[in-house]
Amino acid sequence: MLAYLIRRLFAAAVMLVVIILVVFSIFFLFPKWAGVDIALSFVGKQAGPDAVEAVRLKLGLDDPVFVQAWEFFKGLFVGRTYAAGGDVTHCSAPCFGYSFRTEQSVWPVLTERFPVTLALALGAALLWLIFGLAAGVLSALKRGTLWDRAAMIVALSGVSLPIYFTGLLSLAIFSHGLDWINAEFVPLEESFTGWVGGMILPWITLAFLYAAMYARITRATMLEILGEDYIRTARAKGLREQVVIRKHAMRSTMTPILTMLGMDIGALMGGAILTETTFSLPGLGQKVLDAIRTQDLPFILGVTLITSVAVLVANLVVDILYAVIDPRVRLA
């Protein structure tokens, strides 16, 4: 197990370096090759020539590419100083960029909004795992029954309906119509009950989409596994159906579910843009949308890095869980 863990950590470290270089290329190298003035993109089209030139000097855009890449890479771990003559700006580690429009580092702003996005993703993930797995397993065990057809119709609806529709519909019914829930976001430090009240509809709305997908995948995987020889052997040995399902079928079913869960949670760490916008949640998704509207490139870069690293970490955790569920994975 230790050797497997070391291999996965080494692979993750290599992939982290690749991610950083790819993000640097997307935001600094490729635009330069396309003839885009990167300094103008960072400072804004309304800035004067002096401001653009100052940003060019601060970012070192006239330096060789490998020097720029090294400064970008180093800044993530030890911080970075942007200097243009007597104008010196320091970005503390981890330096995910500096917005020359708002005169603030990207990292503190992102960390301020990250807990909202994390709470949204984890709360919704808990709901969609519980209801998605339960619906999928029951549909597989009761194949062809009224329950199976009803569950799959609901799942198809969840996959088909966009979040902004289900979100606005839930707001109209449960918040404005029935007045059961106060959907206004309340910071956790102010009131726990108010915070839960403001998050419950976003959790349900986001979980409805993913629970539908998980139910369909669970049903299909469970039906395939129930036809395997080792399941028939377990039943022939006289094991109770509950034991067969819980200890044999579910263990194999969890492998594709873990793969999906790692990818989905990792991707949501960059912000569930539609959900956060619909419910006015001050998370990363809403921030990156604001950055796109105002063309504030450093914040877009920062969220891109956070999302990429979150997907990497989530997949590392999934790989470790694979080894726990199936010991054969450790030999791979």
C-alpha positions as a Markdown table, in Angstrom:
| # | Residue | x | y | z |
|---|---|---|---|---|
| 1 | Met | 0.0 | 0.0 | 0.0 |
| 2 | Leu | 2.9 | 2.4 | 0.8 |
| 3 | Ala | 4.6 | 1.8 | -2.5 |
| 4 | Tyr | 1.3 | 2.4 | -4.3 |
| 5 | Leu | 0.7 | 5.6 | -2.4 |
| 6 | Ile | 4.3 | 6.9 | -3.2 |
| 7 | Arg | 3.7 | 6.2 | -6.9 |
| 8 | Arg | 0.4 | 8.1 | -6.9 |
| 9 | Leu | 1.9 | 11.0 | -5.0 |
| 10 | Phe | 4.8 | 11.2 | -7.4 |
| 11 | Ala | 2.4 | 11.0 | -10.4 |
| 12 | Ala | 0.3 | 13.8 | -8.9 |
| 13 | Ala | 3.4 | 16.0 | -8.3 |
| 14 | Val | 4.4 | 15.6 | -12.0 |
| 15 | Met | 0.8 | 16.3 | -13.1 |
| 16 | Leu | 0.8 | 19.5 | -10.9 |
| 17 | Val | 3.8 | 20.8 | -12.7 |
| 18 | Val | 2.2 | 20.0 | -16.1 |
| 19 | Ile | -1.0 | 21.8 | -15.0 |
| 20 | Ile | 0.9 | 24.9 | -14.0 |
| 21 | Leu | 2.8 | 25.0 | -17.3 |
| 22 | Val | -0.4 | 24.5 | -19.3 |
| 23 | Val | -2.2 | 27.3 | -17.5 |
| 24 | Phe | 0.8 | 29.5 | -18.0 |
| 25 | Ser | 0.8 | 28.7 | -21.7 |
| 26 | Ile | -3.0 | 29.4 | -22.0 |
| 27 | Phe | -2.8 | 32.8 | -20.4 |
| 28 | Phe | 0.6 | 34.0 | -21.4 |
| 29 | Leu | 2.1 | 32.0 | -24.3 |
| 30 | Phe | -0.7 | 31.2 | -26.7 |
| 31 | Pro | -2.1 | 34.8 | -26.7 |
| 32 | Lys | 1.3 | 36.2 | -27.5 |
| 33 | Trp | 1.6 | 33.8 | -30.5 |
| 34 | Ala | -1.8 | 35.0 | -31.6 |
| 35 | Gly | -0.7 | 38.6 | -31.5 |
| 36 | Val | -2.7 | 39.6 | -28.5 |
| 37 | Asp | -1.3 | 42.3 | -26.2 |
| 38 | Ile | -1.2 | 40.5 | -22.9 |
| 39 | Ala | -0.5 | 43.6 | -20.9 |
| 40 | Leu | -3.6 | 45.2 | -22.3 |
| 41 | Ser | -5.6 | 42.2 | -21.3 |
| 42 | Phe | -4.4 | 42.4 | -17.7 |
| 43 | Val | -4.9 | 46.2 | -17.3 |
| 44 | Gly | -8.0 | 46.8 | -19.4 |
| 45 | Lys | -8.7 | 48.5 | -22.7 |
| 46 | Gln | -9.5 | 51.8 | -21.0 |
| 47 | Ala | -5.9 | 52.1 | -19.5 |
| 48 | Gly | -3.5 | 54.6 | -21.0 |
| 49 | Pro | -0.2 | 53.7 | -22.7 |
| 50 | Asp | 1.8 | 54.4 | -19.6 |
| 51 | Ala | -0.3 | 52.0 | -17.5 |
| 52 | Val | 0.0 | 49.3 | -20.1 |
| 53 | Glu | 3.7 | 49.6 | -20.3 |
| 54 | Ala | 4.0 | 49.5 | -16.5 |
| 55 | Val | 2.1 | 46.2 | -16.4 |
| 56 | Arg | 4.2 | 44.9 | -19.2 |
| 57 | Leu | 7.3 | 45.6 | -17.1 |
| 58 | Lys | 5.8 | 44.2 | -13.9 |
| 59 | Leu | 4.8 | 40.9 | -15.6 |
| 60 | Gly | 8.1 | 40.7 | -17.4 |
| 61 | Leu | 6.5 | 40.1 | -20.7 |
| 62 | Asp | 9.6 | 41.1 | -22.6 |
| 63 | Asp | 11.7 | 38.5 | -20.8 |
| 64 | Pro | 12.4 | 35.1 | -22.4 |
| 65 | Val | 9.5 | 32.6 | -22.1 |
| 66 | Phe | 11.3 | 30.2 | -19.8 |
| 67 | Val | 12.1 | 33.2 | -17.4 |
| 68 | Gln | 8.4 | 34.2 | -17.4 |
| 69 | Ala | 7.4 | 30.5 | -16.8 |
| 70 | Trp | 9.8 | 30.2 | -13.9 |
| 71 | Glu | 8.6 | 33.5 | -12.2 |
| 72 | Phe | 5.0 | 32.3 | -12.6 |
| 73 | Phe | 5.8 | 28.9 | -11.2 |
| 74 | Lys | 7.9 | 30.3 | -8.3 |
| 75 | Gly | 5.3 | 32.8 | -7.4 |
| 76 | Leu | 2.8 | 30.1 | -6.6 |
| 77 | Phe | 5.0 | 28.8 | -3.8 |
| 78 | Val | 7.1 | 31.7 | -2.5 |
| 79 | Gly | 5.3 | 34.8 | -3.7 |
| 80 | Arg | 6.2 | 37.3 | -6.3 |
| 81 | Thr | 7.2 | 40.9 | -6.6 |
| 82 | Tyr | 6.0 | 43.0 | -9.5 |
| 83 | Ala | 8.3 | 46.0 | -10.1 |
| 84 | Ala | 8.3 | 48.7 | -12.7 |
| 85 | Gly | 10.8 | 51.4 | -11.9 |
| 86 | Gly | 9.8 | 52.8 | -8.4 |
| 87 | Asp | 6.4 | 51.1 | -8.5 |
| 88 | Val | 6.7 | 47.9 | -6.6 |
| 89 | Thr | 3.8 | 45.5 | -5.8 |
| 90 | His | 4.3 | 42.4 | -3.7 |
| 91 | Cys | 2.0 | 39.3 | -4.1 |
| 92 | Ser | 2.3 | 36.9 | -1.1 |
| 93 | Ala | 2.5 | 33.2 | -1.5 |
| 94 | Pro | 0.7 | 31.5 | -2.9 |
| 95 | Cys | 0.5 | 34.1 | -5.7 |
| 96 | Phe | -2.3 | 33.1 | -8.0 |
| 97 | Gly | -2.0 | 36.5 | -9.7 |
| 98 | Tyr | -2.6 | 40.1 | -9.0 |
| 99 | Ser | -5.4 | 42.3 | -10.4 |
| 100 | Phe | -4.0 | 45.6 | -11.5 |
| 101 | Arg | -7.5 | 46.9 | -12.0 |
| 102 | Thr | -8.6 | 46.4 | -8.4 |
| 103 | Glu | -5.1 | 46.6 | -6.9 |
| 104 | Gln | -5.5 | 43.4 | -4.9 |
| 105 | Ser | -4.0 | 39.9 | -4.9 |
| 106 | Val | -6.2 | 37.1 | -6.3 |
| 107 | Trp | -5.6 | 34.5 | -3.6 |
| 108 | Pro | -7.3 | 36.4 | -0.6 |
| 109 | Val | -10.4 | 37.1 | -2.7 |
| 110 | Leu | -10.6 | 33.5 | -3.8 |
| 111 | Thr | -10.1 | 32.1 | -0.3 |
| 112 | Glu | -12.8 | 34.4 | 1.0 |
| 113 | Arg | -15.3 | 32.9 | -1.5 |
| 114 | Phe | -14.0 | 29.3 | -1.5 |
| 115 | Pro | -15.9 | 28.1 | 1.6 |
| 116 | Val | -19.2 | 29.0 | 0.0 |
| 117 | Thr | -18.4 | 26.9 | -3.0 |
| 118 | Leu | -17.0 | 24.1 | -0.9 |
| 119 | Ala | -20.1 | 24.0 | 1.3 |
| 120 | Leu | -22.3 | 24.0 | -1.8 |
| 121 | Ala | -20.4 | 21.1 | -3.5 |
| 122 | Leu | -20.0 | 18.9 | -0.4 |
| 123 | Gly | -23.7 | 19.4 | 0.7 |
| 124 | Ala | -25.0 | 18.6 | -2.8 |
| 125 | Ala | -22.6 | 15.7 | -3.2 |
| 126 | Leu | -23.9 | 14.1 | 0.1 |
| 127 | Leu | -27.5 | 14.4 | -1.2 |
| 128 | Trp | -26.9 | 13.2 | -4.7 |
| 129 | Leu | -24.9 | 10.2 | -3.4 |
| 130 | Ile | -27.6 | 9.1 | -0.9 |
| 131 | Phe | -30.6 | 9.5 | -3.2 |
| 132 | Gly | -28.8 | 8.6 | -6.5 |
| 133 | Leu | -27.3 | 5.4 | -5.2 |
| 134 | Ala | -30.5 | 4.4 | -3.4 |
| 135 | Ala | -32.7 | 5.0 | -6.5 |
| 136 | Gly | -30.2 | 3.3 | -8.8 |
| 137 | Val | -29.9 | 0.1 | -6.6 |
| 138 | Leu | -33.6 | -0.2 | -6.0 |
| 139 | Ser | -34.3 | 0.3 | -9.7 |
| 140 | Ala | -31.8 | -2.5 | -10.6 |
| 141 | Leu | -33.3 | -4.9 | -8.0 |
| 142 | Lys | -36.9 | -4.1 | -9.1 |
| 143 | Arg | -36.2 | -4.0 | -12.8 |
| 144 | Gly | -39.3 | -3.5 | -14.9 |
| 145 | Thr | -41.5 | -2.6 | -12.0 |
| 146 | Leu | -43.5 | 0.6 | -11.5 |
| 147 | Trp | -40.8 | 1.9 | -9.1 |
| 148 | Asp | -38.1 | 1.3 | -11.8 |
| 149 | Arg | -39.9 | 3.2 | -14.5 |
| 150 | Ala | -40.9 | 6.1 | -12.2 |
| 151 | Ala | -37.4 | 6.5 | -10.8 |
| 152 | Met | -35.9 | 6.5 | -14.3 |
| 153 | Ile | -38.4 | 9.1 | -15.5 |
| 154 | Val | -37.5 | 11.3 | -12.6 |
| 155 | Ala | -33.8 | 10.7 | -13.4 |
| 156 | Leu | -34.3 | 11.6 | -17.0 |
| 157 | Ser | -36.1 | 14.8 | -16.0 |
| 158 | Gly | -33.2 | 15.7 | -13.7 |
| 159 | Val | -30.6 | 15.2 | -16.4 |
| 160 | Ser | -32.7 | 17.1 | -19.0 |
| 161 | Leu | -33.8 | 20.2 | -17.0 |
| 162 | Pro | -31.2 | 22.9 | -16.7 |
| 163 | Ile | -30.2 | 24.1 | -13.3 |
| 164 | Tyr | -31.4 | 27.7 | -13.9 |
| 165 | Phe | -34.9 | 26.4 | -14.6 |
| 166 | Thr | -35.1 | 24.0 | -11.6 |
| 167 | Gly | -33.5 | 26.7 | -9.4 |
| 168 | Leu | -35.9 | 29.4 | -10.4 |
| 169 | Leu | -38.8 | 27.0 | -10.1 |
| 170 | Ser | -37.8 | 26.0 | -6.6 |
| 171 | Leu | -37.4 | 29.6 | -5.6 |
| 172 | Ala | -40.8 | 30.5 | -7.0 |
| 173 | Ile | -42.6 | 27.6 | -5.2 |
| 174 | Phe | -40.8 | 27.1 | -1.9 |
| 175 | Ser | -39.5 | 30.6 | -1.2 |
| 176 | His | -41.8 | 33.1 | -2.8 |
| 177 | Gly | -45.0 | 31.0 | -3.2 |
| 178 | Leu | -45.3 | 28.8 | -0.1 |
| 179 | Asp | -42.8 | 30.9 | 2.0 |
| 180 | Trp | -41.4 | 27.7 | 3.5 |
| 181 | Ile | -37.7 | 28.7 | 3.1 |
| 182 | Asn | -35.8 | 32.0 | 3.3 |
| 183 | Ala | -33.5 | 31.5 | 0.3 |
| 184 | Glu | -31.4 | 34.6 | 1.1 |
| 185 | Phe | -27.8 | 33.7 | 1.8 |
| 186 | Val | -26.6 | 34.2 | 5.4 |
| 187 | Pro | -22.9 | 33.8 | 6.4 |
| 188 | Leu | -22.3 | 30.9 | 8.7 |
| 189 | Glu | -20.7 | 33.0 | 11.4 |
| 190 | Glu | -23.9 | 35.1 | 11.7 |
| 191 | Ser | -26.4 | 32.3 | 12.0 |
| 192 | Phe | -26.2 | 28.5 | 11.5 |
| 193 | Thr | -29.9 | 28.1 | 10.9 |
| 194 | Gly | -30.0 | 31.0 | 8.5 |
| 195 | Trp | -27.0 | 29.6 | 6.6 |
| 196 | Val | -28.6 | 26.2 | 6.3 |
| 197 | Gly | -31.9 | 27.9 | 5.2 |
| 198 | Gly | -30.0 | 29.8 | 2.5 |
| 199 | Met | -28.1 | 26.7 | 1.3 |
| 200 | Ile | -30.9 | 24.1 | 1.3 |
| 201 | Leu | -32.5 | 25.0 | -2.0 |
| 202 | Pro | -29.1 | 25.3 | -3.8 |
| 203 | Trp | -28.1 | 21.9 | -2.4 |
| 204 | Ile | -31.3 | 20.3 | -3.6 |
| 205 | Thr | -31.2 | 21.9 | -7.0 |
| 206 | Leu | -27.6 | 21.0 | -7.7 |
| 207 | Ala | -28.1 | 17.5 | -6.2 |
| 208 | Phe | -31.2 | 16.9 | -8.4 |
| 209 | Leu | -29.1 | 17.1 | -11.5 |
| 210 | Tyr | -26.3 | 14.9 | -10.3 |
| 211 | Ala | -28.5 | 12.4 | -8.4 |
| 212 | Ala | -30.3 | 11.7 | -11.7 |
| 213 | Met | -27.0 | 10.9 | -13.4 |
| 214 | Tyr | -25.7 | 8.7 | -10.5 |
| 215 | Ala | -29.0 | 6.8 | -10.4 |
| 216 | Arg | -28.8 | 5.9 | -14.1 |
| 217 | Ile | -25.1 | 4.9 | -13.8 |
| 218 | Thr | -25.8 | 2.9 | -10.6 |
| 219 | Arg | -28.7 | 1.1 | -12.2 |
| 220 | Ala | -26.8 | 0.2 | -15.3 |
| 221 | Thr | -23.7 | -1.0 | -13.4 |
| 222 | Met | -25.7 | -2.9 | -10.8 |
| 223 | Leu | -27.6 | -4.8 | -13.6 |
| 224 | Glu | -24.4 | -5.7 | -15.3 |
| 225 | Ile | -22.8 | -6.9 | -12.0 |
| 226 | Leu | -25.8 | -8.9 | -10.9 |
| 227 | Gly | -25.4 | -11.1 | -14.0 |
| 228 | Glu | -21.7 | -11.9 | -13.2 |
| 229 | Asp | -20.7 | -15.5 | -12.3 |
| 230 | Tyr | -19.4 | -14.6 | -8.9 |
| 231 | Ile | -22.8 | -13.2 | -7.9 |
| 232 | Arg | -24.5 | -16.4 | -9.0 |
| 233 | Thr | -21.9 | -18.4 | -7.1 |
| 234 | Ala | -22.5 | -16.3 | -3.9 |
| 235 | Arg | -26.3 | -16.9 | -4.2 |
| 236 | Ala | -25.7 | -20.6 | -4.9 |
| 237 | Lys | -23.7 | -20.9 | -1.7 |
| 238 | Gly | -26.8 | -19.8 | 0.2 |
| 239 | Leu | -25.8 | -16.3 | 1.2 |
| 240 | Arg | -28.6 | -14.0 | 2.0 |
| 241 | Glu | -29.6 | -11.6 | -0.7 |
| 242 | Gln | -28.7 | -8.6 | 1.5 |
| 243 | Val | -25.2 | -10.0 | 2.0 |
| 244 | Val | -24.8 | -10.6 | -1.8 |
| 245 | Ile | -25.9 | -7.1 | -2.6 |
| 246 | Arg | -24.0 | -5.3 | 0.2 |
| 247 | Lys | -20.7 | -7.2 | 0.2 |
| 248 | His | -20.3 | -8.2 | -3.4 |
| 249 | Ala | -22.4 | -6.3 | -5.8 |
| 250 | Met | -22.2 | -2.8 | -4.1 |
| 251 | Arg | -18.4 | -3.1 | -3.8 |
| 252 | Ser | -18.0 | -3.5 | -7.5 |
| 253 | Thr | -20.6 | -0.8 | -8.2 |
| 254 | Met | -18.7 | 1.8 | -6.2 |
| 255 | Thr | -15.7 | 1.8 | -8.6 |
| 256 | Pro | -17.4 | 3.9 | -11.5 |
| 257 | Ile | -19.3 | 5.9 | -8.9 |
| 258 | Leu | -16.0 | 7.0 | -7.2 |
| 259 | Thr | -14.6 | 8.0 | -10.6 |
| 260 | Met | -17.6 | 10.2 | -11.3 |
| 261 | Leu | -17.6 | 11.6 | -7.7 |
| 262 | Gly | -13.9 | 12.6 | -7.9 |
| 263 | Met | -14.4 | 14.4 | -11.2 |
| 264 | Asp | -17.6 | 16.1 | -10.3 |
| 265 | Ile | -16.5 | 17.4 | -6.9 |
| 266 | Gly | -13.2 | 18.5 | -8.3 |
| 267 | Ala | -14.9 | 20.4 | -11.1 |
| 268 | Leu | -17.4 | 22.0 | -8.7 |
| 269 | Met | -14.5 | 23.4 | -6.7 |
| 270 | Gly | -14.2 | 26.0 | -9.4 |
| 271 | Gly | -17.7 | 27.1 | -8.7 |
| 272 | Ala | -21.1 | 26.0 | -9.8 |
| 273 | Ile | -21.7 | 29.1 | -11.9 |
| 274 | Leu | -25.4 | 28.6 | -12.7 |
| 275 | Thr | -26.4 | 27.5 | -9.2 |
| 276 | Glu | -24.4 | 30.3 | -7.5 |
| 277 | Thr | -25.8 | 32.9 | -9.9 |
| 278 | Thr | -29.4 | 31.7 | -9.6 |
| 279 | Phe | -29.3 | 31.8 | -5.8 |
| 280 | Ser | -26.9 | 34.8 | -5.5 |
| 281 | Leu | -24.3 | 32.8 | -3.6 |
| 282 | Pro | -21.0 | 34.6 | -3.1 |
| 283 | Gly | -18.8 | 31.7 | -4.3 |
| 284 | Leu | -16.1 | 31.2 | -6.9 |
| 285 | Gly | -18.5 | 30.6 | -9.7 |
| 286 | Gln | -20.2 | 34.0 | -9.2 |
| 287 | Lys | -16.7 | 35.6 | -8.9 |
| 288 | Val | -15.4 | 34.1 | -12.2 |
| 289 | Leu | -18.6 | 35.2 | -13.9 |
| 290 | Asp | -18.1 | 38.8 | -12.7 |
| 291 | Ala | -14.4 | 38.5 | -13.8 |
| 292 | Ile | -15.5 | 37.4 | -17.3 |
| 293 | Arg | -18.0 | 40.3 | -17.5 |
| 294 | Thr | -15.3 | 42.9 | -16.5 |
| 295 | Gln | -12.5 | 41.1 | -18.4 |
| 296 | Asp | -10.5 | 40.8 | -15.1 |
| 297 | Leu | -8.1 | 38.2 | -16.4 |
| 298 | Pro | -6.1 | 37.4 | -13.2 |
| 299 | Phe | -9.2 | 36.2 | -11.3 |
| 300 | Ile | -10.1 | 33.9 | -14.3 |
| 301 | Leu | -6.5 | 32.6 | -14.2 |
| 302 | Gly | -6.7 | 32.0 | -10.4 |
| 303 | Val | -10.0 | 30.1 | -10.6 |
| 304 | Thr | -8.7 | 28.0 | -13.5 |
| 305 | Leu | -5.7 | 27.0 | -11.3 |
| 306 | Ile | -7.9 | 26.2 | -8.3 |
| 307 | Thr | -10.2 | 24.1 | -10.4 |
| 308 | Ser | -7.4 | 22.2 | -12.0 |
| 309 | Val | -5.6 | 21.5 | -8.7 |
| 310 | Ala | -9.0 | 20.5 | -7.1 |
| 311 | Val | -9.6 | 17.9 | -9.9 |
| 312 | Leu | -6.0 | 16.6 | -9.4 |
| 313 | Val | -6.5 | 16.2 | -5.6 |
| 314 | Ala | -9.9 | 14.7 | -6.0 |
| 315 | Asn | -8.5 | 12.1 | -8.5 |
| 316 | Leu | -5.6 | 11.3 | -6.1 |
| 317 | Val | -8.1 | 10.7 | -3.3 |
| 318 | Val | -10.2 | 8.5 | -5.6 |
| 319 | Asp | -7.1 | 6.5 | -6.6 |
| 320 | Ile | -6.4 | 5.9 | -2.9 |
| 321 | Leu | -10.0 | 4.8 | -2.3 |
| 322 | Tyr | -9.7 | 2.4 | -5.2 |
| 323 | Ala | -6.9 | 0.6 | -3.4 |
| 324 | Val | -9.0 | 0.4 | -0.2 |
| 325 | Ile | -12.0 | -1.0 | -2.0 |
| 326 | Asp | -10.1 | -3.3 | -4.4 |
| 327 | Pro | -6.6 | -4.5 | -3.2 |
| 328 | Arg | -5.8 | -5.6 | -6.7 |
| 329 | Val | -5.5 | -1.9 | -7.7 |
| 330 | Arg | -2.4 | -1.6 | -5.5 |
| 331 | Leu | -0.5 | -3.9 | -7.9 |
| 332 | Ala | -1.3 | -1.7 | -11.0 |
